[in-house]
């Protein structure tokens, strides 16, 4: 596993404190975020999954707890849009420069508007993908929001 990724380099550049956790990535699991939570011994509510979507045709990034589903209505509303839909995996990979299972909101090829589930800020730390399959960064959720210039909203 690489010692640094575009995600960790972006966090370093922003001077955001984080710690890394690695686990054995299994591409055959149905829900990657839940697998990551179990693998690192953390509650699914603090292991956040990174999803790519489109709101009114505009690419956005969504960060929510791995045990929850995004409400498309709430997502569209968070960005002042009318409709939202998830991106196809191949489109998400092209947009971010990461592989599915390793998509991080940090260090994407092109920064896009990002929304973070408000419930994540209730915890002293959360885990977010570190830009590589099997790599999570443990980070203060408020620092993550700051680094991403994210909108905080009820998304689930």
DASUL-V940036 format. One line per field, one symbol per residue. psi: psi as a letter, one per 20 degrees, with the letter a starting at -180 (. if undefined). A space follows every 50 residues. Layout:
psi = ???
//
This chain:
psi = pqhqrhghhhgghilpprqqpqropoiiqgogghgggghjkqphiiopqp qprpolipprqpoqqijrqpohghgghhjkrhqqqqqqghhgggghjrqp ijpqipkqgpprpqppphhhiiqhqrpqpjjqpjpqppqphhhggghilq pproi.
//
